[in-house]
Amino acid sequence: MHLQHHLRAVAMLAATGLVLAACTGGASSEGEAENAAMIALEADESPTYILPSDPQCTAVNNHYLRRLLWRPLYWYGGVPGDEFALNEQLSLAEPPDYSDDGKQVTVTLKDFNWSDGQPVTARDVEFFVNLYQASKKEWGCYSPGGLPDNIEKMTLKDDKTIVFTLDRGYSPDWLTVNVLAEIVPMPQHAWDKTSEDGDVGDHDQTKDGGKAVFDFLTEQAKSVSTYASNPLWQVVNGPWRLQAWDPRGDIVFEPNEKYSGPDKPKLSRIVEKRFTTDEAEYNALLSGDELTTGYIPSQNAAQVERVTDLGYRSYQSGNFGISYIQLNWQSNAVSALFHQHYIRQALQHMINQPQYVKVAYNGNAAEVHGPVPTKPENPYVSDYVKSVPYKYDPQAAVRLLEENGWTVNPDGASVCTNPGTGDGQCGEGVERGQEFTFRLVYAKGVQSDQMMQAFKSSAARAGITVQLRQATLDQVFSITNICKKGKRQCDWDAAYYGGWTFGPYPTGENLYLSGASENNYSDPKADELILATKTEPGKQHMTEYQDYVAEQIPELYMPREQGGLNVVDSGLKGYERDEQALFGDIYPQYWYFSE
C-alpha cells in the first residue's frame, strides 16, 4: 500500500558544511562551492529507525533514511509529469511478468551492486521475504493478507530471476504497488547472521533461523548512536551511504561510490537537520545566510514575499494522503462509545473542516471525507466521498445523541439516561449515567493546537468533554498500537498525529483491515470490500470499499495539508522531482548547483 504515518514529508534544503561550519547560506557562493546541501526536517519529524521493519511504519524513516540507502524492487514516483507511474529507471527490477490467472509473477533483477561490490541477487529478495515471514507481527507495516502472507512459494530460477507463487490470483495493479514495491532486497551475504561475531550463513531458510536473524538485526537497529559506524548499515545499494549520525541532531550522507544505478549523486554530501520549531526554521530563512531552501510555516504564509525578496523562489508541494483522529475501538475506557455508529457520526459533525482549512492552514489544505483523498486530482475518489457525507453540523450531532438515549447538557456533561440496545437507546456497553467524555492525545504544533481546541469547543456544545493532551510525534506513535481491551497498551482513547501518505493505488488494507488497523477497527464487510480491491480489476471495487468506509467513519476525518509552501534558492537545479512528489520521497541524487 506504500502507506506511512505522515504529518508533512516535504524536502527542505540548505547549503551547509558539517553542521553549518562551511556554509553562509542560500544565496551565497560558499555553499555552492562546498557542493553540499542540508535537508531541514520539520520539528518533531526526524528519522529514528534504520531497519525496513520499522515498528511505527513512519514516512520520515522510510523516505528520509531507508530509501536513500536501499532501493525497493519497484519505485513509484519521480516520473516527470506522472507521479502515479512506475519509475522503471529507479526500480531494481524489470517490470514484473504475471501469469494469466494472476497467481504467479516473475521478477527479473537488473545489474545493481551492493556497496561492497557484491551483486544484488534474487537471494537478497528471498532473504527479505524470509525475514518478514518469520517475524511479520513485529513489522509496523504488516497487514494480514498482504505481504508476506500472499506469497506461498519463492523459486529462484537463477541469480537474477525469482518467481513468486501467490495464495490466489491478484490484480497486477494492486500486487505490483502494494506487495512487490514494498520488497526491499537486503544484503544476505552480510546480514544473514544471528550474532555480532557469528558467521554469515543461510539461517533465514528456516523460520526459527529467520526469526533469530531478525532479532539480531533489530537489536542492532536499536543502537541509534552507532548507525554510521555499524558495518551492517554500510552495505547499501542506493545512491547514498551514512557518514555521520547524531541521535539529537544532524544526519550526514555521502555518495555511495559503488552505486551502480543511473542517478548518481552530484553533491558531495547532504545533511538532514531538524529545527525544534517552525519559528526557528522561518527565522533561519529570514536571516538570509543559512538555508538554500526551506518551508514557510502556515502561520507565516502571508509573509512569503519577505523570503522570496531574499533571492528564493516559492512553490507549493503536494502529497497524496488523508488525515484523521484515531478512535481506539479497544479503548479500556470508552470502546463502547466508539462502537456506536451514531456516536461517530455525531463526532464527525463536530469537526469544522472548512474553518480548519481557512484558519489553521491559511487555505493550504484539502478536506478529507473518506479513505481516499479528494485532492490532488486522482482517478480513484468516488462521488459519494466528494459529496461530503458528514458536514459540520453541531445541531445534527445533538439530535443524534438525543435520539439515542442521551440527555444533552450543552457546555456541561451529556449523560446516557436510556441504556440498552433497542431503538432510541444508548447502545451495547454504554451504561446508565455514563458521561460522554474521552481523552485525545495529539502531536503538538500550531495547526494541531488550533484544530484540537476548536474541536474541543464544538464538542462541548453537545456536552461532550474532550480531554486534550499534547505530546511529541514520536510519543503519539508509541501510544497508538494494535491491542486488546483490558491490556495496558489499550489505555488510550483517541489520537491525532496527522495521517497516512498513500502510494499510487490507495487501497485500505493497512488502515482498515481486521488485525491491521492500529485503532483496532474490525468489520467483516469492510474486510470483504478491501479484499475485492486487491483481487479484482476495475474501479467499481475501489468505489464500493471507500463509500462503505466513509459512511461508517471508523476514524474522524480531518483536513490534509497539501504539502507546504516552500522556497528554494534559484541556484539549485535538479529539484523538479521533489516539487512534483506526492508520496513523500526526496531525490537529492539529482540536485546540483548551477555554475
N, C-alpha and C positions, 0 to 999 in steps of 0.2 A: 504493500500500500504506500510505501515511501512516506509514512506518517511520522511526524515527530512533534514533541512538545515544542511550542514556539510562541514567544512574545513578539519579537521582531528580529529576524535574522537578515540584516542588511549590511553589506560590507562598507566599512568606513576606512579610509586610507590616510596615512600621514607619512611624509618623508622623515626618516629617522636614522640615527646610528643605533648602537645598542643602548636601549632606553632612549634618551634624547641627546646624547652627548655629541653626535656628529651631524646634527640637523638644526637648521634655523628656520625651516618651515615650508608652508605650502607654496609660496611664491618665490622661494629662494632657489638659487642655483646650487647651493651646497648639498641639499638633499638629493638633487638630481645627479650631481657628481658622485655622490655616495652610492647611487643606484639602489637604494633601499626604500622600503615602504612600510608604513605602520597601518594595521587594521585596528581601528578603535572599537572595542567591544562595549556594548551598552551596559549600563550599570546593572549589576547582579546577573550578567549573562556572559559567562566565561566557561571554556572547556574544562571539564573536571575528570573525564574518564576516557581512556585511550582504547580499550578493547571493544570490538564490534558488538559485544553482548550487552553494552550499556544498560544498567539496571533501570534507569529512568527513560531510556529511549528519547533522548533530547536532541533537538535540532542543532544546538550550538556545539555539542560534542561531535555530531556527525559531520556537519558542514564546515566547521571552523577548525577541525582537527583531523578526524579519520580520513575523510575523502581527499585531503591534501596528501596523505601518506599512502593510502591503499585504495586502489580503484575497484569498483564493483564490476561484475560481469558486464552489466549494461548500464549505460548512463543516459538519463533523460534530462533535457535542458541544455542551454548553451548553443542551440542551433539557431543561427540568425533568422529572425522572423517567425520562428515556430517553437515555443517553449514546450509544447506537448509532444514533440517528435523525438524518436530515438536518435541519440547522438552517436552515430557509428564511429566517428573519429576518436571519441574519448572512451569508448567501450573496449573492454579487454577481449571480447569475443566477436566473431562474425554474427550477423542476425540469426536467431535460432530457427531450426528446421523442425516443424511439427508434423506428426503423423496425421492421417486424415481423421481419425477418431479423437484426436487431441489427448491421447493417453501416453504418448511418448514424444520427447523433444530432444533433439541432438544439438549440442553446443560445441562449436569448434573455436578454440582459443587462437588469438593472434600471437605474433612473436614478441611478447613482452618478457623482460627480465627483472629479477629482483636486484636490489642494490648491491648484493654480494656477488653478482654475476651469474647466479643460477637462473635457469629459465622458469617462467610461470607455467605450470603444467596442470593437467586435469587432476592430478593427485592433490594439488593445492585446493582445487574446488571441492573434491571429495572430503578433504580434511575439514574444511569449514562446515560442511553439512553434517559430518560425523559428530563434531563437537556440539553443534546445535542440537542434534537428535539426542545426544547423551545428557544434555543439561537444559532443555528448552524452557523449563519453567523459571529458570534464572535469567533468561534473556528478556530485557524490558520490552522489546518489540514483538515478542511472541504472541500469536493469535491462534487459538485452536482451529484446526482445519486449514491453516495456511502453512507457510514454511516453518518447520521442515516436515510437517505431518503429511503433506500431499506427495512426498517423494517416497515411493515404495522401494525403489531399487536404483542403484547407480552402476553403470557399466563403463569402464574405461577402455575404449577401443584402441587408443594409443595415447601418447603423451599430450596430445593437443585436443583430443576428442572425448567427450563424455556424453553418455545417453542416460537421460532421466526417464524412468518408468513411473508413471503417476498413479494415484489411487483411483482416478476417474478421468473422464475427458474434461478438459477445461477450455474456456475461451482463450485463444492465444493472446488477445489484447490484455486480458486480466493477468494471465500467468507470467507474461514477459515483464510487466511492470511490477507486479506485487510479489513475485517469487524470484524469478531469475535476476532481476535488477537489485534484489536485496542480498544476493550471494556475493560475499567479498572474499575472494581467494586469499588464503593465509599461507605463509611460508612453512609448509610441512617439514621441510628439511632443517628448519631452525627452531620451530616451536613445538614439535611433537615430542615433548618430554614431560616428566611428572615431577621433576625437582630441578633446582638450580644447577646442581652438579650432575644430574642424571644424563644418561645417553639419549640422543635422539633415536627414536625407533618408529614402529608402526603401532603405537599404543592406541591410537584412535580407531583401530579396526575392530575393537570390541567396545561395548557400551561402557563397561567399567573402566576400561583404559581411557576412553574418550572423556569420561567424567573426571578422571584423575588429571588428565592434561588440562581440561577446562579449569579445574580447581587451582592448579598451579598457576596458570596464566592469570586467573582472577586475583590471586594473592599478589602477583607481581604488579598488576594494574592498580592495586590499592596504594602502592607506594608512589604517590604522585610526584614527590620530590625527585625521584630517580628516572622520570620519563625520558630525559635527554641523555642519560648515561647508561641505562639498561640496554645491553646489546640486543635484546629481543626486539625492542621497538625501533632499532636502527635498520632492520631488514624490511625494506619498503619497496613498492613498485610504482608509487605515484611520483609526481614531479618534485616533491619536497621531502625533506627529512628534518627531524628536530635537531636544533643546535643548542638551545638552552631553554630551560623551563623554570620559572619562578612561580610556585604554587599561589603566591599572593599578587603576582604582577605579570610581567611580560612573558610571552611565549615567542621564541625566535625560531624561524625556519630558514634553512638554506637549501639551494637547489640539490636535488639528487643527481649527482654527476653521472650515475649509471642509468638514468631514466631512459627508457627506450621508446617512449611514446612520441607522437608528432608535435606536442605542445610543450616544448622545453622552455623552462623559465628564462626570462630575460633579465630579471632583477637579481642582485647578489644576495639578498635576503628579504624576508618580510617579518614584521614584528606585530604580534597581536597584543594590544594594550587595553586594559579596562579602565574606564572612568568610573569613579564612585558615584557620580550623579550626572544627570543630564546638564545641569548648570555648569559643572566643571568642564564638560566637553564643549559646550557652547562658548564659554569664556576662552577656551583654548583657540577656537576658531576666530574669535574677535581679536585675540592677541596678534594674529596675522603672522606669527613666526614659529608655528609649531606643526600644524596639520596640513597635509596635502589635500585631503578630503575628509568629510565628516558628515554628521547628520544635524538637522535643525530640529530641536525638540518641538513637539506640537505647540507648546505654550509660547514658543518664540517664532512661529511660522510667519506671523505678520511682519517680522523684522528680518526676513531673509535678505533684503537688499543691503543691510548692514554688512552681511558676509560677502555677498556677490560683488560689492564695491571693492573688496579687498583682492579681487582677481580670481574668484571662484566662479564656476557656472553651477546652476542648480538643476536638479532633475528629480522626478518622482519615481520611486521604486515601487514594485508591486509584490504581491505574494498570493498564493492560491491556498487559502485555508479558511478555517472557521474558528470563532472564539465562543466561549461558553463558561457558565458556572457549573462545576460538577456537583451533582446531588448524590450523596452516598446512599445507595439503595440498601446497604447493610449497616447503616449507622446504628451504633449501640443505643443512641438516644432517640432518634426521630425517623427511623426507617419506615415506620408505619405511616407517617405523614407522606413521605415521598413516594410511597407505593400508590397513593390515591391520585388518579388522573386529574380530578378537579383541583387538587392542591397544586399540582404542577401547572395546570392551566392558569390558576389564579396568580401564581408567582410570575409566570411569563407575562401576564397582563400588567404587572407592576414594573416592568423594565421599559423605560422610555428611550428606545434606541434612537429615534430622531434627535432627541435632545442630547444624548451622549455623543452622537456623531458631531453635532454642531458645537457643543461646549467643550467636551473633553478632548476631541480630536481636531477642532477647528475645521471640520468638514472633510478631513483626510481619513475617512473610514467608510466601510460599507456595512449596512445592516445585514444580520445573519438570521435566517428564519428556518433553517433546517440543516441537514448533514452535508449538503453540497453548497459551495459558495455561489452567491449571486454575482459577485464581481471578483476578478475581472471576467469579461465575457467568456463563456465556455459552452461547449456543446452538451453539457450534462444536466444542468439545473432545470428543474421542472416548473411548469406554470403554477402549480399549487404552492411551491416554496416561494416563488416570486410574488405570489398574491398576498403575502404577509398574513399567515393564518391566525396569529395571536398579536393583534395590535395593542399598543399601550392603552389601557382602559381600566383604571382603578375601580370604577363602579362595577364593571363586569366581574372583577375579582371579588368584590364584596358580595355580589349576588351569588356567585358560585359557592362561597362559604355559607351564606345564609340558607341556600337551597340544599345544603348537605350537612345540616345538623349543628352549625356553629352559631353562637351568639357573638356578633361582631361588635367590638368596642374600639372605635377609632381612636388612635393615639393612646390606647390602653392595651389590654391583653384580651384578644379574642379567645373564646373558650368553647370546647366541644360540649354541647348540652344535650345532644341526642345521639349517643353512641350506638353502634350496630352496623349491620351490613345491608340493611334494606334501603329502599328509596328514601331520600331525604335524611339519611343518617351519615355519620362521620366516616364510616368505613372500617374494615377489619384492622384490629390492633390499636385503633385510636380510642383512648379511654375517656370516660366522663370526667369533665373538669380539666382535661389536658389543655394547656395553653399552646398557642401557635408561636413557638419560638425555636430558633435554631442558630447554630454557630457557623460563621463563614470566615475562613482564613483566606487571605489574598496576598499576592505578590505586590509589595509596596511600589508606588510610583505615582506621578502626578495624575495621569489619566485614571489609574486604578482607584486612587483616593476619591477623585471626583465621582466616578461612576458608582462605587460601593456606597458612598454616603448618600447619593441620590436614590439608589435602590432602597437603602435602609429607610429613608424618609418616606418614599412612596409606600413601602410595605406597612409602615406604621399607620397609614391612613386606613388600613383594613385591620388594625390591631395585631399585625404580625411583627414580632420582635426579631430583628436580625442582629446578632451579637458579632460585631466585626473584630477581626484581629489581623494586624499586619505581620508579614514575615518576608524573608528574602525568597527569591525564586527557588533556590535550591531547597530551602526548608519546606516550601509548599510541595515541591516534587516529592520530597521524602515522606510527606504525610499521605498523599493520595496513592493508596496501594490497593490491590486486589486483596480482599479479606472476607472473613465471615463474622456475622453479628455475634457478639459475645467475646470476641477476641480483642486484645489491646489495640491491634492495628486498625480496628474499625471505630476507634474513639474519635471520629471526625464526622461532621455533618455535611459541610459544603466547602468548596474550594474554588478559587479563581486564580489561574496562572497565565491566562491568555488563551491558548488553544492548540490547534494542530495545523501543520503545513502538509498538504497533500502532494503526491506525485501527480502525474498526468492522467490517472484513472481513479477517481475519488470514491471507491467503494468503502464499506463500513466495517470490515471485519475486525480491525484493531480498536474501533471506537465502541461498537455496539454488540458484537457477538458475545454470546454467553461464555463466561470464563476468560474473556479477554479484556473487557471493559474495566478500566481502573476505577470507575464509580460503581462497579458491581451490578450494572444493569443486566437483566436477563429476560428475554422474551422469545418464546419459541417461534412466533410468527416473524419477528424481525430476523431471527436466525435463518428461517426458510427463505426470506426475501433476499438476504445478503448472499446466501449460497447461490441463488439464481443469477446474481450479478457476476459470479465467478465462473459459472459453468455454461451459461447460455449467452450467445451473442445477441446484440440488439439493444437499443436504448430503452425498450419497454421495461425491462427488469430493473434498470437503474431508476427509472421513474417510480415504479411501484415501491421499491425499497425506500427511497427518500421521502415519498409522500406519507408513508406509514410512520416512519420515524419522526418526521416533522409534526405530525398530528399527535403523536404520543408524548413528545417532549421529554425524553429521558434525562435531559440536562437543560439548563436555562440558556437560551441563545443570547449572545452579546455582540456588539459591533466588532468588526475586524478591521484593525488599522491597515490601510492599503499601503504596505511598505512604509515608506517615510519620505520626508523631504530631505534630500541630501545635496551636498555640494562637493565639487571636485575641481582641483586645480586644472586649468586648461592645458597645462603642460603634460598631464598624464594621459597616455594613449593606451589602447587595447582594453578599454574598460566597458565596451559596448555590451558584452555578455552579462556583466554584473548589473547594468542598468535594466536589462531585459528580464533578469532572473525572477522567477515566480516561486521556486521551490526551496529557496534558502541557500543555494550553493554560491560559492565565490570562485573566481577564476584568476587568481593572481599570477598564474604562469604566463598569461597573455599581456600583463601590464609592462609598460616601459615609459620612459620619459622622452619627450621629443627633444631633438637637438637644439 
